[in-house]
Amino acid sequence: MEVVKCVIFLQGKLPSHADLIHALSGNKDLKLPEGAEMVSLALSESTGAKLRELFDTSLYLQNLRASEFGAFVLYSPVIPSTHTLLSQNFHAFPQGTVCIAGAQLQGKGRAGNVWESPKACLMFSFTMKMTSGRLLPFLQYVVSLAVIEGLEETCNSKGIPAPEVRIKWPNDLYAKGNRKPTTCLDALIQELDPRAANLRQEELLAFIMSRFEKLNGKFPTDGFSPLQESYYSRWLHSGQTVTLEEKDPKSSEVSHVPVTIRGLTPSGTC
C-alpha cells in the first residue's frame, strides 16, 4: 500500500501572516501527523499549479470578505484530520485559522465516531476562542446558519438558484429532507437549472467564512437571540409533533406523550 506523505501548506491574507508562516515552517514543537511537514505556499510555479488544481487557496482568499475568520489558511491534499491538527496546536495559530483537506483519513465525528471524508467534499475546521461557557452550545447553531447563508450568497453571486437546505437540530444539514448520508450540491442545483455551472469549493468556503464572521460579530456579547429568527426560518422542526416515552419508575409502565416543538430553550436545547 502506497504511503502518502502529509504536507501542510500555509498561506495568509494579511501582511502580518508572512512572519507567522516563517515561524511555523521551522517550528519543531508543533504536533503534526507522523512524517508530515509544514511549508509556505510560496513555492515553485509547478508545485503551486498542481495545488491550484486541487484547491486554489489564492482564489479562496480573493473571495474572502472576512478579516479574521478564514484569513490564515492551512491546506493539505491528504491529512488524517483537520480537527486534530488544529486542536493539538491551538496555541500556535491565530483566531479563525482554517484548515482545509483534499481528503481526510481519520476524520472526527460526534462522540468519537469516524467521519468518512472522500475526495471532492469540502472539508474544513477552524479555530475560535470563547470565554462564555453559557454561549458554547449555541455556537454550532451559528455555524450551521453560516453554512446555509453562505451557500445562498454564493448562488446569488453567480446568478444560479440555491437548493433548499435546512437545519436538523442540533447541527446536521438536510437538503430537501434527504436522509441519505451525503448528497451533492451541484446535483441539487442542476435539478433546479440544468444550465447552471458547478460551484467552486474555494468560493463557497469564502462565503461561508465571511458569513460566519458577520453573524459572530455580536454573538459573544448579545448571545443567540438576534440570530434566532433567521435560525428558525431555516430549521426543520417548528410545529413538528414528536412522541416522548416516559417510564414510570414504580410500575415500569411506559407512556407515550405527544409534544409540539416550539423552539429552543434558553440553554439551547430543543
Backbone torsions as a table, in degrees:
resi	resn	phi	psi	omega
1	MET	NA	129.8	-178.7
2	GLU	-72.5	131.1	177.9
3	VAL	-92.9	122.5	-179.1
4	VAL	-93.9	122.0	179.6
5	LYS	-72.3	137.9	179.1
6	CYS	-90.6	116.4	175.0
7	VAL	-117.0	128.0	-177.9
8	ILE	-110.2	116.4	-177.0
9	PHE	-96.4	141.6	-175.8
10	LEU	-114.6	137.8	174.6
11	GLN	-153.4	145.5	-178.9
12	GLY	-133.9	158.4	-178.8
13	LYS	-89.0	-29.5	-173.6
14	LEU	-96.6	149.5	177.6
15	PRO	-56.9	-34.1	-179.2
16	SER	-66.6	-16.5	-178.5
17	HIS	-72.0	-19.1	-178.8
18	ALA	-61.5	-45.2	178.7
19	ASP	-65.5	-38.7	178.9
20	LEU	-63.7	-43.3	178.9
21	ILE	-60.2	-42.9	178.8
22	HIS	-61.1	-43.8	-178.8
23	ALA	-66.9	-41.5	-178.7
24	LEU	-69.2	-34.9	-177.3
25	SER	-62.6	-28.7	-179.8
26	GLY	-109.1	13.8	-176.5
27	ASN	-82.8	112.8	-178.7
28	LYS	-84.4	-7.8	-177.1
29	ASP	-90.7	-6.0	179.2
30	LEU	-69.1	145.1	176.6
31	LYS	-94.0	98.5	-177.4
32	LEU	-109.7	160.0	173.8
33	PRO	-56.4	151.3	-176.7
34	GLU	-55.4	126.8	178.3
35	GLY	80.0	1.0	-177.1
36	ALA	-80.7	156.6	173.3
37	GLU	-135.4	152.5	-179.1
38	MET	-115.5	123.0	-173.9
39	VAL	-136.2	159.1	176.2
40	SER	-71.8	149.4	178.1
41	LEU	-81.9	0.2	175.4
42	ALA	-78.7	73.3	-173.3
43	LEU	-109.6	-171.5	175.3
44	SER	-64.9	155.5	-177.6
45	GLU	-60.1	-36.8	-178.0
46	SER	-67.4	-41.3	177.9
47	THR	-66.9	-43.3	178.9
48	GLY	-61.8	-38.7	179.8
49	ALA	-65.1	-40.1	178.9
50	LYS	-64.2	-40.4	179.6
51	LEU	-67.4	-37.6	-179.4
52	ARG	-63.9	-24.8	175.7
53	GLU	-70.0	-25.6	-179.4
54	LEU	-90.3	-55.9	176.8
55	PHE	-154.6	117.8	-176.0
56	ASP	-88.1	95.3	-177.4
57	THR	-65.5	-30.3	178.0
58	SER	-66.5	-41.8	176.7
59	LEU	-63.5	-40.5	177.5
60	TYR	-59.3	-48.7	-177.6
61	LEU	-67.6	-31.5	176.7
62	GLN	-64.1	-33.6	-178.5
63	ASN	-89.2	-12.4	-176.9
64	LEU	-74.3	124.7	178.0
65	ARG	-99.0	-7.8	178.8
66	ALA	-78.8	149.7	179.4
67	SER	-102.2	-12.9	-177.4
68	GLU	-126.5	-59.0	-176.2
69	PHE	-76.1	118.2	-179.3
70	GLY	89.9	-0.9	-175.0
71	ALA	-78.3	-22.5	175.3
72	PHE	-112.4	126.7	-167.2
73	VAL	-119.9	134.3	165.7
74	LEU	-114.6	128.2	179.1
75	TYR	-132.1	135.0	175.5
76	SER	-136.2	130.5	177.2
77	PRO	-59.9	-36.4	177.7
78	VAL	-142.3	127.7	-177.8
79	ILE	-147.8	148.9	176.6
80	PRO	-59.6	-52.0	-177.1
81	SER	-159.9	126.2	175.3
82	THR	-65.1	-38.5	-179.2
83	HIS	-63.1	-45.6	-179.0
84	THR	-63.2	-43.2	-179.8
85	LEU	-59.5	-46.3	-178.6
86	LEU	-70.7	-42.6	-176.6
87	SER	-67.5	-35.2	-179.1
88	GLN	-77.6	-15.6	-179.5
89	ASN	-127.3	30.1	-172.9
90	PHE	-55.4	-39.0	-176.4
91	HIS	-66.5	-22.1	-172.5
92	ALA	-88.2	-14.9	-173.5
93	PHE	-111.4	148.6	177.1
94	PRO	-72.4	160.2	176.1
95	GLN	-52.6	134.6	176.9
96	GLY	85.0	4.6	176.2
97	THR	-56.9	131.4	179.4
98	VAL	-111.7	134.3	177.0
99	CYS	-113.3	123.2	-174.3
100	ILE	-116.6	139.6	-179.1
101	ALA	-121.7	139.0	169.6
102	GLY	-73.3	-37.9	175.3
103	ALA	-153.1	143.9	177.4
104	GLN	-113.0	137.9	179.8
105	LEU	-99.0	-24.8	-177.8
106	GLN	-139.2	52.2	-179.6
107	GLY	-59.7	147.6	-176.2
108	LYS	-102.9	126.5	175.5
109	GLY	-106.9	-173.6	-179.3
110	ARG	-68.1	144.3	177.4
111	ALA	58.3	31.7	177.1
112	GLY	80.2	6.0	178.8
113	ASN	-67.6	150.1	176.1
114	VAL	-78.3	132.1	-179.5
115	TRP	-104.0	109.4	-179.9
116	GLU	-68.4	127.7	-176.1
117	SER	-133.6	83.5	-179.2
118	PRO	-74.3	168.0	177.6
119	LYS	-62.8	156.8	178.0
120	ALA	81.6	-2.2	172.4
121	CYS	-90.0	152.9	174.6
122	LEU	-88.9	107.0	-173.6
123	MET	-119.1	121.7	-177.7
124	PHE	-157.6	156.3	170.7
125	SER	-135.2	156.6	175.7
126	PHE	-144.2	158.7	-175.9
127	THR	-93.9	149.7	176.0
128	MET	-157.3	136.3	177.1
129	LYS	-101.4	133.8	177.5
130	MET	-130.3	140.2	179.2
131	THR	-104.5	-13.0	-177.5
132	SER	-107.5	111.5	175.8
133	GLY	-67.1	-24.9	179.6
134	ARG	-65.1	-33.8	-177.6
135	LEU	-87.4	-14.1	-174.0
136	LEU	-55.2	-42.7	179.7
137	PRO	-60.7	-25.5	-177.3
138	PHE	-82.6	-14.9	-176.6
139	LEU	-60.3	-38.4	179.1
140	GLN	-63.3	-29.4	177.8
141	TYR	-71.9	-38.0	178.0
142	VAL	-64.6	-42.0	179.3
143	VAL	-64.6	-45.0	178.8
144	SER	-59.3	-43.2	179.5
145	LEU	-65.1	-39.1	179.2
146	ALA	-64.5	-37.5	179.6
147	VAL	-64.7	-47.0	-178.7
148	ILE	-66.7	-46.7	-179.7
149	GLU	-67.3	-33.3	176.0
150	GLY	-64.9	-39.9	176.2
151	LEU	-63.5	-45.1	-179.9
152	GLU	-61.4	-42.1	-179.4
153	GLU	-69.1	-36.0	177.0
154	THR	-61.8	-47.8	-179.9
155	CYS	-63.5	-42.4	179.0
156	ASN	-61.8	-38.8	-178.7
157	SER	-67.0	-25.1	-179.2
158	LYS	-99.9	-0.2	179.1
159	GLY	68.8	32.1	179.5
160	ILE	-121.9	155.4	-178.0
161	PRO	-70.0	141.2	178.1
162	ALA	-90.2	130.5	177.6
163	PRO	-68.0	154.5	-179.7
164	GLU	-77.6	115.0	178.2
165	VAL	-125.4	132.6	-177.7
166	ARG	-128.5	160.1	-178.0
167	ILE	-94.3	126.0	171.2
168	LYS	-101.3	115.6	-174.7
169	TRP	-54.4	136.0	7.0
170	PRO	-94.9	-25.8	-173.6
171	ASN	-151.1	20.3	176.1
172	ASP	-92.6	147.4	178.5
173	LEU	-111.9	128.1	-179.3
174	TYR	-115.8	136.3	175.1
175	ALA	-103.8	120.1	177.7
176	LYS	56.0	29.8	-178.8
177	GLY	71.5	13.9	-176.2
178	ASN	-65.5	127.7	-179.6
179	ARG	-100.3	7.4	175.3
180	LYS	-68.1	152.7	-178.4
181	PRO	-58.3	-38.8	178.8
182	THR	-141.3	159.7	173.6
183	THR	-147.4	175.2	-174.9
184	CYS	-115.6	123.8	179.6
185	LEU	-62.7	-40.3	179.7
186	ASP	-60.8	-39.2	179.1
187	ALA	-65.3	-39.5	178.2
188	LEU	-65.4	-39.2	179.2
189	ILE	-68.2	-38.6	179.4
190	GLN	-62.9	-31.5	176.4
191	GLU	-64.9	-33.3	-179.8
192	LEU	-82.2	-36.0	-178.9
193	ASP	-150.1	99.6	-178.1
194	PRO	-60.0	-18.1	-178.5
195	ARG	-91.7	-4.5	-176.6
196	ALA	-67.9	139.7	177.0
197	ALA	-75.8	154.3	177.8
198	ASN	-67.3	150.3	176.2
199	LEU	-72.9	147.4	171.3
200	ARG	-94.6	130.2	178.9
201	GLN	-56.7	-38.9	-177.8
202	GLU	-61.2	-43.6	-179.5
203	GLU	-69.4	-42.6	-179.9
204	LEU	-61.3	-46.4	-179.8
205	LEU	-64.4	-38.6	178.4
206	ALA	-60.6	-42.3	179.0
207	PHE	-68.8	-37.8	179.2
208	ILE	-63.4	-48.7	-178.9
209	MET	-66.4	-38.6	177.7
210	SER	-62.9	-41.5	-179.7
211	ARG	-68.0	-39.0	178.9
212	PHE	-61.9	-44.5	-178.9
213	GLU	-60.0	-39.0	179.5
214	LYS	-68.1	-45.7	179.5
215	LEU	-64.3	-33.6	-177.3
216	ASN	-80.6	-4.2	-175.8
217	GLY	-54.1	-45.7	-178.6
218	LYS	-110.7	-2.6	-176.8
219	PHE	-57.5	-45.6	-178.4
220	PRO	-62.5	-27.2	-177.9
221	THR	-102.4	-36.6	-175.5
222	ASP	-100.3	-8.8	179.9
223	GLY	77.5	-164.8	-173.4
224	PHE	-86.8	-13.7	-174.3
225	SER	-53.4	-43.8	-179.7
226	PRO	-64.9	-19.5	-177.9
227	LEU	-100.2	-5.7	-171.0
228	GLN	-62.7	-40.6	-178.9
229	GLU	-63.2	-43.5	177.8
230	SER	-64.1	-38.3	179.2
231	TYR	-63.9	-47.7	-179.1
232	TYR	-62.0	-33.5	-178.6
233	SER	-70.1	-11.5	-176.4
234	ARG	-123.1	9.7	177.6
235	TRP	-104.8	170.0	-171.4
236	LEU	-91.7	-8.6	-157.4
237	HIS	-105.0	-13.8	-176.1
238	SER	-57.3	124.9	178.9
239	GLY	81.0	-2.2	178.7
240	GLN	-68.6	143.6	174.4
241	THR	-104.9	125.6	177.8
242	VAL	-124.0	160.3	-178.5
243	THR	-111.1	124.5	177.4
244	LEU	-99.0	139.6	175.3
245	GLU	-97.4	125.1	178.1
246	GLU	-118.4	125.9	-178.1
247	LYS	-105.9	126.2	178.1
248	ASP	-74.4	117.9	-177.2
249	PRO	-63.8	-21.4	-178.0
250	LYS	-87.6	-45.0	-175.3
251	SER	-101.1	-10.6	-176.5
252	SER	65.4	9.4	176.6
253	GLU	-74.4	144.0	-178.3
254	VAL	-110.3	126.4	176.9
255	SER	-111.3	150.5	-179.0
256	HIS	-112.7	118.7	-174.5
257	VAL	-114.6	116.2	176.6
258	PRO	-76.8	135.0	177.4
259	VAL	-133.6	153.8	178.5
260	THR	-109.3	131.2	-179.0
261	ILE	-78.8	124.0	179.9
262	ARG	-107.4	-26.4	-178.7
263	GLY	165.1	-160.6	-178.4
264	LEU	-96.6	147.7	173.8
265	THR	-79.1	167.8	178.0
266	PRO	-58.9	-22.3	178.3
267	SER	-90.7	-3.1	175.4
268	GLY	98.1	2.1	177.4
269	THR	-85.1	163.3	-174.4
270	CYS	-89.6	NA	NA
